Amino acid sequence: MAPSQLVQLYKELQQAFTSGNLQQTGVVLTRIKIALTEAGLLVPLGNPNPQDLVIAREILEVGAFWSIRTKDIPSFDRYFSQLQTFYNDFSSVLPPSPREYPLRGLNLIRLLTQNRIADFHTTLESLPLRADALTGNPYIAHPINLEQWLMEGSYSKVWNAREEAPAEEYKFFVDSLMGTIRNEIASCEETAYDSLPLKDAATLLFFKNQSELLTFAQQRGWQVDLTAGKITFAKKTEEKVEIPKEKLISANLQYARELEQIV
């Protein structure tokens, strides 16, 4: 059985996380991971007690969700990586976890935000679900749809997907995706237009209010004229490349003479 200290910390972790106290959750997680290591449950070996494994799995799952809520992606990666042992190696001896597929779906969206499309498809194919069951799972269907809409360029559907997220944590990654999309759209606007009305720019960039647009415009170095109600895009100066024509002609003539000598 798990040591009494670990069980006590587990109860404290549940209380802190359930109450929404992220700071206290982080403090307890630091202490409880040491206890897991000492109990040999952070990286289980041999034949540990299934009840102890369930406790260890739930602790790591809380850590993964806590990482998203505190916007700590490297921490999420570590927790999710540690959970693979429980989801894959011990799946035959442990009861299913209701948090497994929400976390697997979050991991898929994380891969999309990092533009790791090949890893996305590899991870999707490795899921312990039949192909026809993937779209029936809301936590997996959501990232599948996002990837399809991104490939199609259907950015409005990606934006609307935020409100259709199956869990609150999904919105963090959708917001991250929208940040990447906005920068791509902005680059196209800078190339296609000299200026745009504020209202049109806000619509194209999926901003809900003018304040968000002005902050984004400042980051991009755009000129904003509130009186005229328009944005003027900063044009990137094109670097002129000098072509050494005389050297090229001389080199070509020398090459031609050498060919004549060979013939």
N, C-alpha and C positions, 0 to 999 in steps of 0.2 A: 504493500500500500504506500501511497505518497506520504512523505514526511508531514508531520502536523504543521510545521512552519509553512510549507508549500500550500497546504490546504487553506491556512489562514490568509495568506497573501492572495490566493485565488479568490476568496470571498471579498477581500478588500478591492481587488481589481474589478470584479463584477459590479460592486456598489459604485465605485468611482465612474466607471464607463457608462453604466445605466443612468446615472444622474447627470451625465454630460460634462463632468469635471475633467477636461482634457489634461490639464496640468497635473492633477493628482494621478490620473491614469498613467501618464508618462513616468511619474516617480515610482509607482508600484511596478510598472513593467520592467524598469531597470533592476529592481530588487528581485523580482520573481524570475527573471531569466537566469540570474545567478543560482537561485534555488533549483531551477530546472536542470541546469548543468550539473550541480552537485548530486541531484537525484538520478542522473543519467537519462533524462527524458527530453532534453533539447535535441539530441541526435540519438534516438532510441536504438539499442542494439540487443540482440538476443531475443528473449521472449518476455517482455515486460507485461505487467498487469494491464489488461485492456481498459480498466477504469482509470488508471493513471494516464494512459495514452489519451483518453478522451479529455481529461483535464488539461494535459499539455497542448492538445490540439486547439481547445477553446481559448487558451491563453494566447497562442500564436495568432488565432483568428482575430481576437480583440486587438492585438498589436497591429495587425494589417489594417483593420478599419480605423484604428486610432491614427495610423500614419497618413491615411487619406484625409482624415478630418483636420490634421495639422499640416497638410500639404507637404509632407515629407516623402517624396517618391523613392529615394534610395532606401529609406527605412521600409517602405512597402515591399520593395523588391526583396529585401532580406527576409522579411516575415513570410512572404509568399513562397520563396525558395525553400525555407525550412518546413513549410506545410506540405510540400510535395511528398515527403516521406510518409506522412500520415494519410494523405489522399490516395497515394499509389501503392506503397509497400504494405500498408496495414489496412487497406480497404476491405479485405476479406474477414478481418477480426473485429472491426469497429463498426458501430452503427453509423448510418449516413449523417452528415452534418448539414443542417439547414443553411449554414453560411458558406458551404463549399462552392456552389455555383454562382452566388453573388460575387465571391472573390475571384473565381475563374473568369467571370465576365469582366470584372474590373481590370484584370491582368490583360485581357484581350484589347480593351480600349487603351490601356497604357501603351501597348505596342503600336497602336494606330497613332497616338499622339507623338510617338518617337519616329514615325514613318518607317517602321520595321514591318513592312507588308509581308515579306517572305516568312518572318518569324510568326506573324499573325496567323498565316495559313497553316504553318507547321503545327502550331499550338492548337489550332482549331481541329485539325485532323487527328490529333493525339488525345482528344477528350474522350472519356469513357461513355460516349453516347452514340447511338445509331445516327446515321446521316439524316434520316427522316425525323429524328427527335430533336435535332439542334434548334430548328426554328420554333419548336413547341415549347422550348425553355425560354422564358422572357429575359433571363439574365444573359443568355447566349445570343438570342435573336437580336437584342439591341446592338451589340457591337457588329454583328453580321450586317445589319441594315446600315449602320454608320459607314462601314467599309465600302459597301456598294454605292451609297450616295456620294461618298468622297470620290470614288473612281468615275462616277457619272458627272461630277461637278454640280450635283444638286445640293448646293450649300444651304438653301432655304430649308430643306428637309433635315439637314444636320442641326440647324438652329432650332427647328421645332422639336427635334428629338430631346432637347433638354427638358422640356415639360413632360415628356413621355418616359423619362428615365425610371427604371424599375426600382431603384434605390437612390437615396439622397446623395450618396457618395459618387454616383455615376455623373452627376452634374459637374463635379470638379473637372473631370477629364473632358467632358463635352465643352466646357468653357475653355479649356486648354486647346482643344481642336479649333474652336472658333477664333482664338488668337492667331493661330497659324493661317487659317483661312482669310482672316482680315488682312494680314500682311500680304498674302498673294493677290487679293483683290486690289489692295492699295497700289501694289507695283504695276498692275495692269492699268489702273486709273492714271497713274503718273505718266505712263507711256501713251495712252490714248487721248488724254485731255490736257489742256492748259489750265483749266479751272472747272469747278462744278458748284452749283448752288448747295448751300449747307444741307438743305432738306434732302436733296438727291444723294449726296455723299453719305448721309446718315442712313438712308434706306439701303443703299448698296452695301454698306459695311455692317448692317444689322445692329445698329445702335438704337437704343430705346429713347435716348434723350441727347440734347445738344452738348451737355457737359461731358459726356463720355466721348463724343466726337472730337471736341476741342482738345481733350487730353491726348487722344490718339494723334491728332493733327500736329500737336507740339512735338510728340515723339518722332514723327516722320519728318519734321522740319518744314511743314507746310505753312503758307501765309494765310491767315484768316482775316477776312474783312467782314466784321459783324454788321457794319452799316449797309454794305452792299449785299450781305447775306451770301457770300461765296468763299470758296477755298481756292487758292492758287497753288498749284503743285510745284515743288522745287525740281527743276530740271537738272539732271546730271550732265555735267560737261563731258563731251566726248573727247577722248584723248586722240590726238592726231599721231599717226605712226608714219615716220619718215622712211620712205623706201629708197635704199641706196642704188639708184638706177645705173649710175656709171659703173659701179663695182659689178653689178649683175651683168651688164652688157659685156664688160671686159672678161668676166669669168666665162660667159657663154662663147665668146669668140675664141678664147684659149681652148675651150673644150672642143669646139669645131675643128681647130687646127690639129689637135691631137688625134681626132677621129680620122682626118684626111691622111695623116702620117701612117696610121694603122692600116688603112685601105691601100 
